[in-house]
Amino acid sequence: MMRSMLLAALMGTALPMMALAQTADELKNDDKTPGDVLTYGMGYSQHRFSPLTQINRQTVKRLVPAWSYSLADNRGLEGQALVKDGVVFLTDHEKTVAVDALTGREIW
């Protein structure tokens, strides 16, 4: 009985989280979806290039910060920020946080 309850609790937690995860095809095609950054280097080819054109030599001077987020640690991030469906995922040596890309509000 206890094992069944534990298994049910684990499945109830894991299955919804797996539904939110990216698929293997999404990872393979990361370089074709500039709105998301699912892998280091923006794709397995690691070109670190975005085809987006809104920022160019004429418009770059108009850029201003929309928000900032601090992990309250002077050691910095452990890896590149990843973006999926408008959520930025940041990791330091101690934790990972999810931040709304538009508002900078911490989600978790």
C-alpha positions as CSV (number, residue, x, y, z in Angstrom):
1,M,0.0,0.0,0.0
2,M,2.8,2.4,1.0
3,R,4.8,1.6,-2.2
4,S,1.7,2.2,-4.3
5,M,1.1,5.6,-2.7
6,L,4.8,6.6,-3.2
7,L,4.8,5.5,-6.8
8,A,1.6,7.4,-7.4
9,A,3.0,10.5,-5.8
10,L,6.2,10.3,-7.9
11,M,4.3,9.8,-11.1
12,G,1.9,12.6,-10.3
13,T,4.9,14.9,-9.9
14,A,7.1,13.6,-12.8
15,L,4.6,13.3,-15.6
16,P,3.4,17.0,-15.6
17,M,7.1,18.1,-15.5
18,M,8.0,15.8,-18.5
19,A,5.1,17.4,-20.4
20,L,6.8,20.8,-20.1
21,A,10.2,19.5,-21.2
22,Q,11.5,20.0,-24.7
23,T,11.5,17.2,-27.2
24,A,14.5,15.7,-29.0
25,D,13.3,17.3,-32.2
26,E,13.1,20.7,-30.6
27,L,16.7,20.3,-29.4
28,K,17.9,19.2,-32.9
29,N,16.1,22.2,-34.5
30,D,17.1,24.8,-31.9
31,D,19.0,26.8,-34.5
32,K,15.7,27.1,-36.5
33,T,13.8,28.6,-33.6
34,P,15.4,31.9,-32.7
35,G,12.7,32.7,-30.1
36,D,14.0,29.8,-27.9
37,V,17.5,29.0,-26.9
38,L,17.4,25.4,-25.8
39,T,21.1,24.4,-26.1
40,Y,24.4,26.0,-25.5
41,G,25.4,27.9,-28.6
42,M,21.9,28.1,-30.0
43,G,21.9,24.6,-31.6
44,Y,24.0,21.6,-31.8
45,S,26.2,23.3,-34.5
46,Q,27.0,25.9,-31.8
47,H,27.2,28.8,-34.3
48,R,25.9,31.2,-31.6
49,F,24.2,33.1,-34.4
50,S,20.6,34.4,-34.4
51,P,18.9,35.2,-37.7
52,L,16.7,37.9,-35.9
53,T,17.0,41.2,-37.7
54,Q,15.3,43.7,-35.3
55,I,18.6,44.6,-33.8
56,N,21.1,46.0,-36.3
57,R,23.7,48.7,-36.6
58,Q,21.0,51.4,-36.8
59,T,18.8,50.2,-34.0
60,V,21.4,48.9,-31.4
61,K,21.9,52.4,-30.0
62,R,18.2,52.5,-28.9
63,L,18.6,49.4,-26.7
64,V,17.9,49.9,-23.0
65,P,17.6,47.4,-20.2
66,A,14.0,46.3,-19.6
67,W,14.8,44.6,-16.3
68,S,17.6,43.0,-14.4
69,Y,17.7,39.9,-12.2
70,S,20.2,39.0,-9.5
71,L,21.0,35.6,-8.2
72,A,22.5,37.3,-5.1
73,D,25.9,35.6,-5.7
74,N,29.1,37.2,-6.8
75,R,30.4,33.9,-8.5
76,G,28.2,34.4,-11.5
77,L,26.2,32.0,-13.6
78,E,27.3,28.4,-14.1
79,G,26.2,28.2,-17.8
80,Q,24.4,30.0,-20.6
81,A,20.9,31.2,-19.9
82,L,18.4,29.0,-21.7
83,V,15.0,30.3,-23.1
84,K,11.9,28.2,-23.7
85,D,8.4,29.6,-24.4
86,G,9.2,33.0,-22.9
87,V,10.9,31.7,-19.8
88,V,14.6,32.3,-19.0
89,F,16.3,29.6,-17.0
90,L,19.4,30.7,-15.1
91,T,21.7,28.5,-13.0
92,D,24.4,29.4,-10.5
93,H,26.4,27.0,-8.3
94,E,23.5,26.6,-5.9
95,K,20.2,26.8,-7.7
96,T,18.3,27.2,-10.9
97,V,15.6,29.8,-11.4
98,A,12.9,30.4,-14.0
99,V,12.3,34.1,-14.9
100,D,9.6,35.5,-17.1
101,A,11.4,36.9,-20.1
102,L,9.1,39.9,-20.6
103,T,8.8,41.1,-17.0
104,G,11.9,39.7,-15.2
105,R,9.5,38.3,-12.5
106,E,10.8,35.1,-10.9
107,I,8.5,32.1,-11.6
108,W,10.3,29.6,-9.4
